[in-house]
Amino acid sequence: MSIQSITNSGFSGTKARSIVKAETEPVNIYKMSYEVIAGAGGGGGGRNHPGWGGHLGAGGGSGGKISGFDQIFDLSTNYAVSIGAGGNKGNGYSAPTNANNGSSGSNTTLAYNGGTFTAVGGGYGSSGSYNYEGNSANGGNGGSGGGGGSRFNTFYNYNAGGAGGTGTAGQGQNGAYGVQRQAANGGGGGGFTNAGKTNYSVNTTPSSSGQGHAGGDGLDWTNHPSFEYIKGGQAGSGISGSANTGTGGTGGNANGNGGNGGSGLVYLQYRNELTITVGAGLTASTTIDTDSGLTTTYITAGSDDISFALT
């Protein structure tokens, strides 16, 4: 006859609790990974001074990022989503029009069952030679701060230019100072991981200021180590941040335009037991992986509602 149960008599003969089947905590199928990424700031335009050299525009700051793993949605409930656009580039100098600053990126918002996540748009990068342009010297505040502008002098003087913008705590880092001298660069925009870079340092005189100051580092996307996102824009080169990366636009070369900031994104990864419905005003793609049992949704543009149901 097979054993039907184990009695509550212990090996020592004293009374002990019954032994029951060990159970692991059941998986909560409603928990999911999420990332909310804002649009990044645009880079500032560049300014050339014939006979004195060029001033590179400052880089834009990366869009802010909010992420986590939790049960953030209830079933059969609409939740509003809005994807932030990247900031516009600053135009380079073209007589009689002065160079100008970039513009800040827009916020990305995601409503959830406890309120609204708001990732803050990246700050703008200032223009080259801001004292000639009449622009704000400082980079814009944002998710990460934009780089500060450079200041033109007709004598050999090496000091700080405009200050970098301030990042939002937990979402990004500060932009860097620009430089003040005959030919100088704006600062790098802040990235999610690190502040923007500058070669300005008190009591230090470099032999050259030709190198564009680097933007702050971002992150490598999970399982895609060669794909970096939410990175600050560098001074110079006039390259736009890629769409849906929250990467800052770079500053313009001498008289060149800056780059536009990269737009934002909402990323959701959840169990296959759940099905998402995406409103027509949103652009999204969804992939179901039967091997891992996980579904991934990227929401890349627009504003509308999403909701979830059991499959």
N, C-alpha and C positions, 0 to 999 in steps of 0.2 A: 504494500500500500504506500502511495506517495505521501510526502509530508504536506499537510494542509496549512499548518501555522506554526509559529514559534511562540512558546508560552512566555509569560512575563517573569518566570523564575530565572534569576541570574545563575551564573556558574557557581557562585559561592553559596547559593541557596537563599539569598535575601531577595526581596522583591525588587524588580527593576522594570523600567518602562518597556513596553512592547517594541520590537524592532519592526519598522515599517519601511516600505520601499523608498529609497532615496530619490528625491526629485530635484531636478535643476529648475531654476526660475524660467518660466515660459518666455519665449521671445515676444517682445512688444512689437507687433507688426506695424504699429502706427508711428514709431520713431523713424526719423530720417536724417540724413546729412543735408546741410544747406549752406550755401554761400551767397551772399548778397554783395555785389560789387558795383560801385558808382562809376560814372563817367569821369575821365581824367582831364586835367587842365591842359590848355593849349600853350605851346611855346611862344616866347616873345620874338618879335622881328629884330633883324640885325641892322647895324648902322656903320657905314664906312666913313672915315675922315681922310680924304686924300692927303698923302704926305705924312700922315700920323698912324695909319693902320685902321683895322676894322675892329668893331665890337660885336661879339656874338651875343644873340639874344639868350635869355635864360630858359631853362627847361620847365615844363609844366609838372605839377605834382600828380602822383597816382591817385586814382579813385579810392575812397575808403572801402574797407572790407569788413563784413560781419559774418561769422560762421559758427556752426555748432552741430550738435546731434541731439535731437529731442523730438517729443511729440508736439508739434507746433500747429497742427491742423485737426479740426474735428470733421467728421464725415458730413457730406451733403450741406456744406456751408461755403458761401462764396468769400474769397479773400482777394483783395485788390493787389495788383502788381503794377509797378511802373518802372521801366528801364531808363536809366539816365544816359543822356547823350554826352559825348566828349566835347570839351570846350574848343572854340574856334582858334585857329592860328592867329598870331600877330603878324601883320604885314611888315616887310622890310622897308627901309627908306627908299623913296622914289620921288625926287623933287617934283613939285613942292610939298609932297605929302611926307610927313615924318613917319618913322617906324613907330609901331604901337605894341602894347602888351597883348598877350593872348587873353582868352576868356576862361573862366573857371568851368569845370565840368558840372553836370547836373546830378542831383541825388537819385539813387535807386531805392525804391521803397517796396516792402513786402509786408502786407498785413498778416497777422497770425493770431492764434487764439489767446494771446496775452497782450496784444497791442499792435505796434508796427515797428518793424526793423527799418531804420533809415541809414543807409550808407551814404556818407557825405561826399559830394563831388570834389575832385582834386583842384587845388589852387592854380591860378594862372602864372605863367612865367613872365617876368618883366622884359622890356625891350632893351636892346643895346644902347648905350650912351643916353641914359634917361634924362640927363640934364639938358640935352639938346632937344629932346622930344617933348618935354613937358609932361611926361607920364609919371605915374606912381613909381618910385624907385624900388619899392618892396614887392616881393612875390605875394600872390594871393594866398589867404588861408583856405584850408579845405580838409578833405580826408587825409591827404598829404599836402604839405605846403609847396607852392611853386618857388622857383629860384629867384633871387633878387637880381636887379639889373646892374650893369656896369656904368661907370661914370668917366666921361672923357676929361683928361687934363692935357694941356700943351707943354707940360714939363714932366720930368721923371719923378713921379710920386706914386708910391704903392701903398694904398690903404683899402679899407673895406668900402664897397659900394652899397647898393641897396641890400636890405636884410631879406632873408628867405621867409616865406610864409610859414605859419604854424600849422602842424598837423593835428588831427583829432585823436585824442587819447584812445588807444585800442584799435584804431582804424588805419593809422599811417604815421609818417614821420615828418620832420621839418624840412623845408627847403634850405638851400645854402646861400650865403652871402655872395654878391657879385664883387667885382674888383674895380678899384679906381686907379687909373693910370692912362698913359698915352694910347695904348692898344690893349684892351682887356676884355674879359668874358663875363657874362652873367653866371650866376650860380646854377648848380644842378637842382632839379626838382626832387622832392622827397619821394621815397618808395615805401612800400609796406614794411620792409625789414630794416632799412637803414635810411638815415638822413641823406640829403643831397651832398655833393662834394664841391669843394672850392680849393684853389691853391692860395687863397688869402690866409696869412698867418701873421700875427703881430710881430713886428721887427724882422720880418723875413722879406728879402728882395730876390725874386727869381730872375734867372737870366732871360726867360721868355715867358710870354703868356699865350702862346699859340694853341695850346691844347684846350679843347672844350672840357669844361668841368662835368664830371660824370653825374648822372642821376643816381638816386639811392636804389639799392637792390630790391627786387620784388620777391616772388616765390616761384618755384617750379611746380607746374600742375601735376597732381598725383598721377603716377604711371607714365608721365610724359616729361622726363627730366630736361629735355632740350627746349621745352616751351615755358618761357618765363612770362608772368603776368604781374599786374599791379606794381610796375616798375616806374621810377621817376625818369623824366626826360632829361637828357644832357644838354649842356649849352652848345649851340652850333649844330649844323648838318640839316636842319629843316625837315626831319622825318616825322611822319604822323604815327601815333600809337595805333596798333592793330585793333580792329573792331572787337568788342566784347572781351577785352583784356584789362580795361582800366589802367592802361599804360600812358604816361604823360607824353605829350608832343615835345619834340626837341626844339631848342631855340634856333633862330635863323642865323646863317652865316652873314658876313658883311653885306648889308643891303638886301639880304635874302629873307624870305618869309620863314616864320616858324612852322612847326607841324601841328596838326590838329590832335587833340587828345583822343584816346581810344574810348569807345562807348562801354557801358556797363553790362551786367549779366546777372541773372538769378539761376543758380544751379541747385537741383534737387535730386537726391538719390534715395530710393525707397524700395520696399519689398514688393515683389510681383503680385502680392495679394491686393494691392491698392491700384486703382486706376485714376488717372488725372483727366480732368476736363479743362481745356484751355479756351478762354474767350477769344472771339474773332479779332479783337483789337491787339492781340499779342502775336508775335512771331516766336515759334517754339519748335523744338525737335525732341522726340522721345525714342529711346532705345530700350528694348526689353532683352535681358540676358538670362536665358533659362538655366545656364550652368551655375551662375552665382546666385540666381534667384532675386536679382536686383534690377530695377528700372531706373534709368537716368533721363532727366529732363533738363534741357538748356532753354531758358527763355531769354531771347536776345534783343528784342525790340518791342516798343509799344506800351500800351496801358489798357488793362482790362482785368477781369476776375479769373481765378482758377478755383477748382473744387476737387475733392477726392471722394471716391466711393470704393466699396469692396468689390473685387473682381467677381 
